Amino acid sequence: MTNPLLTDDLLPAFGRVRTEHMEPAIDQILSDNRRQIQALAKQDDPTWDTLAQPMQALDDRLNNAWSVISHLNGVMNNDQLREVYKRLLEKLTEYSTEVSQNAELCAAYKALAERDDFSSLSEAQRKAITNTLRDFHLGGVDLPPEQKRQYADLSRELAELSNKFSDNVLDATQHWFRHITDVEDLAGLPETALEGARQAAQQRELDGYVITLDFPSFYPVMTYCDNRELRRDVYEAFVTRASDMGPDAGQWDNTQVMTEILKRRHALAQLLGFASYAERSLATKMARTVDEVMAFLHQLGRKSKPVAEQEVAELAAFVREQYGVEELEAWDIGYYSEKLRQQQYDISPETLRPWFPVNKVVPGLFAVAEKLFDVQIEAQPEVATWHPDATAYCISRHGQPIAWFYLDLYARQGKRGGAWMADCRVRWRNLQDHLQLPVAFLTCNFTPPVNGKPSLLTHDEVTTLFHEFGHGLHHMLTQVEVAEVSGINGVAWDAVELPSQFLENWCWHRDSLALIASHHETGEPLPEDLLSKLLAAKNFQSGMQMVRQLEFSLFDFRLHAEFSPESPVNPLEVHRQVRDEIAVVKAPAFNRFPNSFSHIFAGGYAAGYYSYKWAEVLAADAFSLFEEHGIFDPQTGKAFLTNILEKGGSQEPMELFKAFRGREPEVDALLRQSGITDQAA
């Protein structure tokens, strides 16, 4: 029977894909690619049609198989799949290094770029060639043979270490749980969280309740549970995951893994002539220098830290007066902040939850996208997926399908935590004039439906869903037909969060909330008083949230800018230094946050976590144009679609932003949106 990972279908055949198909498929593709690359590199007079386009086809075939395998590893993880994934990761890393160091292939691309008719290629084609030549250099093509071997070894070891880091975090997260038989120990927990805890116990064939470290279980305990001891225990288990401390101390310890990753990243950067991995990271980003990034983060820090200090002082005074607690601990912050929010605004995430059932929020999200970007979105229940929780959807315009995506919303065993968008298929047109439509994976970890009731989301979770869908729209609404710069491909990493953070704004406006909020039992719209309270509380503790994100960004960037093999920086020590500089909440000595910071050690954000803040400036400034003209203004929506979403990575992000906004971005819109003003600072 044909291997389903080798078929040229619009959508993956999830109904037929098995773990045993994975290795043969990738082996076959790598073997075919190697043979064809050899021939392509030997051309005397390469053109777009004879070199770049066939290479695109080879990359696409590999991506179409690997994207499915990688996705299943994230959402249906098990021991057998994990082993196969690990082996394939090694093979792919080796292949990738081989291609990027193929001097003959690089010379063929250079010859193509030097042709007299190069300027007659489309802007997207020229950008793809320019990026490819840059990536050859960053892949070590110019290195002498011995250093090429070093580069290949470092790349392979880094892939293995990052995968190990990720596995350790997943294992540590899923291993720990707390079995509770007396419901009094969970006093304060909302009914939705109690139902989730009951369900988690039933899944383990236990009576009573089970608390886990998955976010839908962890978060309500930290926010609502009156039991301070339990909050402390859950907090400790969470912040010591994959470390030398806490209840599973040493079992999946990432301490040495982090150091080994940093060593190899630094060595890789030095081989390429960069002073640090932070410098190497900026070679593909909007920000130009290490100093520029540090100045940007410190500018935000100067403006937001005084506001955050004020907020912590206000919280401490409230807790002393109302609860007689003199010393606030890290596991108290979420709990008492929630009490303060309720006192100041008479609102909490749980109050709002009944108005955000998934079966209203998801169609509402689609309605927002439909109004803004002139598309229609429909579920395709007949399309096979990997799990009953997942559903396929088609996006069309004027009756013509333009993209597809899969939505997998709920937390479960064997599924990596967090929320993300990944590409499944990339939009591009081949030499036979066949247009492949883009397909995206959209994954979240919300509380699943319990006892026949729909899943009810917090407003934060609604925002997360909008965020990931923004990434998805960037990938799916592209009009670019060159794979390397289509959708999110080729977009500078510090600009890639622009559409995702931009779309979050529609979670905060009366007109759009009318589309996404209605009571799960009565269907009534969000009452005016609740709506007013939600909007009033928008910037509650926004200074504290800002410095927390700046802490992560500064930690990541300093770690990669300051590492040297002579005196290797200790991630925990750098984290302590950064916290001393920017944090306003004291962390306990056992805190091992870096050990589970998957974004930077396993998720592509190394020396790039600052991108969230960088892109947030772009997003806030872009949205300010909608504030001026109306949040559903068709002309402004079309301008964002044509200048940002449709262009993908075909032009530099600053040029695209200026085309949309008429000027370069300004930080003021973000500070204003966050309620952090110069007066307050």
C-alpha angles and dihedrals in degrees: 000000000000114000104250090217090061098052118106096230128150089235129028115260095241091167089065105030112113131177090250090062094059106074096041090050095051092042090052094048094046091049092049092045094050091052094048095044089056090058095041093053093055097063118127097210110021119195133182090264096047100041118011097039096048090046088053089054092051092049092047095052090051093045092050092057098037095047089060094047093046091048094050089049088058100044106028102030119174136153096264095048091044092057093048091046091052092052092046092048088058092050093047093048090051091048093046092051090046092054095044090050096045100121093189092054091046090051089052090054090048089052089051091050091050096052117119090236095051090103090058091064117099120269090252092051093049092047090050091053092046091050091047092053090048090050092050088057093046089047091060101255092143095052123107115254097265093050090046088058090049090050091051092049092048092049092050093047092047092053090050093046094048090050090049090050090052094047091049092053092047093048094046091047095049098040099060121076137149119224112209124185101175112071089203087074087064097049112152094029112128119245093251090057092045090052090050090050091049090051091049089053092049090051088057091044091245132133121239122011140331126204117199136181093250107118098246087058101034098048100056091050092053092045106039113011112114091200102099093188092054091047089053093049094048091045092050093048090050099047094043097051113139093005145106092262138063134038095321095037113176097358098108098007115177095184095103092035090061092051092048091050092050092048092053095044090052092048090049092051092048092051087058093049099257120135092223143359088256088063091047090050092055092056088086100034140086093243109081108201142025089241092053092054093046091048090050093051093045091049090056089044093054092051098042106035096071089051091049092049089051090051093050091048089051091050093048092050091049092050093048093050099040103032106019092235110147101183120048113208126200091256090055098055099080093041098050093037087060090051090050092048090052091049094048100038104015089230138105135179088255092055088057099041096087088059094055108061113165091237089062100034096053096051088042091054089050090049090054091052091045093053094045101042106024097245137129123223124199134175116243103204092174092065112099117241135182096254138016088248091063124083132187122226135190124216115206138174121208089349095308118115110236102169146356134214142181123224120204108174112168137079117241142156112289094024121116113242125248132040129281149158121224131177119249098175128011124220112246141134120234131211090267087060092248112148114213110209120225119255125191138196114220114190132181136164105224126155107278122237111278129207095350094308119122119253107269115211131209115233088252089058090049087054090050090053091050090048094055092043088054088058088047093053090050088056098039106039095053117126093196114118098194109092098214092060101027120118111333092347113114093008112138107256094236090055097044092085092058098093093040096051090039093059092052088074091074089067089068106051131089096229095049095040087058087065098048105035130070132131112273093224106032102025090226116150122253104286116249093242092053091046091052091048092049091052093043091052094048095106097038105145091350089149090057091048091049095052090046091057090043088053091057092044096048092044092052096044097044091046091058096037097049104038116118129169091228092061107011111206116238108232091216091052093049089048090052092050092049091048090051088054103042114008122097098190119069115236121214118249091250093060109124100174094150091062092069099032092123094167092073103026099041110005112065098259097106108146084352107083087104084071090084091062094037092053092041087064089053092046096048092047092047091050091050087073089059089048088057096047104026129281093258096037103148095212094052090045090052091048091054090046095050099038101038116012100038095044097059110177095332093111137026110280094234090057091049092048092050091048089056101038101029092233144038118289121272126209094220095081091060094048091047092047090050093048090244108134133172088247091056091045 
